[in-house]
């Protein structure tokens, strides 16, 4: 538990979360990503966003835990498939009730979650195959899940940090979709491959669906556990008859501005802590 005590000591001694998370950003980049993110011309820039006017301006409505945005400088990419000059910004947002060592570990999990997004944004191309496999719907598809699992296992076994990259909620979000991005059935083969629990992913997906309906109608919806079980079983049986996620056409990413770019979010919701 040495690393846990070190984390707690740093949280108690360092009152500037930007500086503290920045240190971990560089350390994780060096240890886990081969200095592929922070070094090359500062392509990836990290921001801590505490509660306040800036938070309200960019996150008050969505309540994301983290966000990875990317844009091209004036002139855009040199080639259609080129990402060599893409600029990536990672945002970690303050959360209610996240304090001490336990709260800081939540922030570290979100940071690693976003760093996996940044890795693929920086080093994958824009061809159809990469777009389908990586960015299908919300950016939490096959390749993100596989890489996030590896990062999670290494951090837990080698660094002794009990960190979660919120993979269950992320895959539930992937299957739920967002806005004009349609949802999908849960891929049971992928669930087994990346060591997720089918029922927990399905619960995350349906919780997001119900929360969406509550926002639309303004009416609280209560679902009995037995009905949840029926919905999950129906989903499991129906998904066996359909193509695997990633086999269809590319779904568009959410466009952030006219320069050319997008963003991928780690959503915070009441049902998020399902791992």
N, C-alpha and C positions, 0 to 999 in steps of 0.2 A: 504493500500500500504506500510505498515511498512516494510515488508520483502524485497520489491523491493528496498527501500532506504538502507536497511542494505546491500543488495548485492552490490549496487553501491558503498557504502562507503568502503566495503572490497576490491572491485576491484581497487579503487583509492589508497588505503593505502598499499595493498600487491602487490609487483612487482614479486613475485615468484609464478608462476601459479601452479607449482608442489605442493607447500605447501598449497595454497588456495584450489585447487581441492581435495587434500588429506583430508583436513578438512571436505569438503562436502561428500567425500566418506565414511568417518567414521560416519558422522552424518546421512546420508541416510541409511547406514547399520543398525545403531542403531534404527532409527525411523521406517523405512519401512520394513526391512528384519530381525528384531529380532537378530541383531549381528551374523547372520549366515555366513557372508562372511569374514569379517576382523578378527574375533576372533579365529576360530579354526586353530591354528598353522600357521597363515598367509598363508592359502591356496590360497588366492586371493591377488595379488600384483598389485598396481596401478602405471601407468607411464604416465607422461605428455611428449609429444614428440614435441618440437618446431621445426621450420624450421631450417635446418642445415644438416650436414653429416648423422646423424642417421636417420633423417626424409627421406632424399633422398635414403638411403640404404633400407628402409623397406616400404616406402609409396609413393615414387615419381611417380610410374606408376599407382597405383590403386587409389590414392587420397581418401582413406577412411577417414571418420570423426572419427571413433573409431573402435577398433578391440578387440575381446576377444579370446585369444589363450589358449590352454590347452595341457599339456603333462603329461605323467607318468614318474616317476623317474626310474632309472635302475631297471629292473626286472618286470616293468609293473604292471598292477592291480593284486591283489591277486586272485580274481575270475573274470570270464568273465564279470559279471554284476556289479562288484565293482568299485566305484569311490572314495573310502575313501582317497586315497593317490594321487588323481589327483592334479596337480599344475596349477593354472589359472592366466594368466596375462591379465590385462585390459590396453589398450593403448588409450589415447585420443590425437588426432593429431591437431596441430595448423591449423587454417583456415585463408584464405585471408579475410580481411575485418571484422573479428569478434573481436570487441573491445568494451570497456565500459560495462555497465550493460546488454545491449541487447545481445552483443556477448557472455558475460559470461553465460547468460541463455541458449544460444545454446550449450555451452560446458556442462552445467549441464544436459541438455536433453540427450546429447550423453552419458554422464556418466551413467545416469539411464538406458538408453537403453542397455548399455553393462553390467550393474549390473544384469539386468533381465536374460541376457544370462548366466552370471556367476552362478546365482542361480540354473538354471536348469542343467548346466554342473556339478555342484558340488553335486546336490542332486537327480537328476534323474538317473535311471539305464540305462543299455544298451540293455534292452530287445527290442523285435521287436515293441511292442506297443508304448513304449516311443520314440523309434527312429522315428517311423512313425509320431506320433502326434507332437513331439517336433522338431526334426531335419530335417523333410521333406524338401529337397532341401536346403534352405539357413539358417534355424534356426529361421525363423519368422512366423512359422505356428500357429495352433490353440492356443496352450497353451501359447506361447510367447505373442501372441496378447491379450489374455484374461488378463494375468498378467500385461502387459504393460499398458493396459487400466486402470486397478485398481490403479496402481502406479501413472499414470498421473492424475486421478481424485482426489486421496488423496493429492497429492502435490499441485494441484490447489486450492482445497477447504479448506484444513487444514493448509498448509504452505503458501498459497497465492502467490505461485510462478507460473507465467504463462508459464510453461515449456511444450514443446512438445517432445515426444519420437520418432518423425518422423514415426509414425505407418503407415501412408498412403504410404510413399515411401518404407517402409520396406515390406509391403504386396505386393506392385507392384513388388519389387525386388524378393520376394518369388515366385510370379507367373511367373516372367520373367526367373528365373533360372540363371545359370552362367556356362560358359564353358561346361564341360561334364555333368553338372547337367541340365536335361531338364526342361522347363517351364511347366506351367499348366494353365488351365482356372481359372478364378476368382470364388471363392465360394461365391455366393450371400447370402446364409444363414449366413455364418460367418461375412460377411460385416455388416449385420444388427445387429448381436449379439454384435460386438465390436465397433459399432457406427462409422463406416467409411462410406464415400461417394463412391458409386460404380464408378461414372464417374471419380472422382479424382484418385482412385486406378488404373482404366483402363488407364487413361492418364499417370500415372507414369510408368506403365508396358510398354506401347507402346513407351513412350519417351526413355526408356532404350533400347528397341529393335532397335529403329531408331539410337540412339547413337552408339550401337554396330555395326550396318551396316555402319555407317559413319567411324568408326575406321577401319573396315575391308577394305573398298573401298577407303578411303581417300577423299571421295566426300561428300560435304554438302548436306543434304536432307531437302527439305522444304515440309511440309505437311499442306495443307489448313485445316482450322477448320472444314469444312464440311466433309472432308475425315476422320478426327479424329472421328467425330460423327458416321460416317458409320462403322468404325472399332469397336468402342465401342459397338454399337448396335449389330453388328454381333457377337462379343464376348459374349454379354449377352444372346443372343438367343441360341448360340451353347452350352454354358456352362450348360444350363438347361437339355441337353440331356446326359450329361456325369457324371460319379461318382464324389463324393465330393473329394476334395484334402485331402490326408491323408489316403485314402482307399486302395492305392496301395502299392507296396513293398517299402522298405526303399531305399532312395537315398543316396549315399555316401557323407560324408562331405569332404571338401577339406583337403587333408593330408598335414601337414606342415613339418614333418620330419620323420625319420625312427624310432624314439623312440616310436611313437604311440601318435597321438594327432591330432589336427585340429584347425581351426580358424573360427570365425564368424565375419563378417564385417558389419559396418554401412557405407554405401556408400555415398560419397558426389558427387553430379552431378548437372548440371545446372538446372535440373528439380526437384531438391530435395525438395524445399520449397513449398510443395503443401498442407500442413495442414491449 
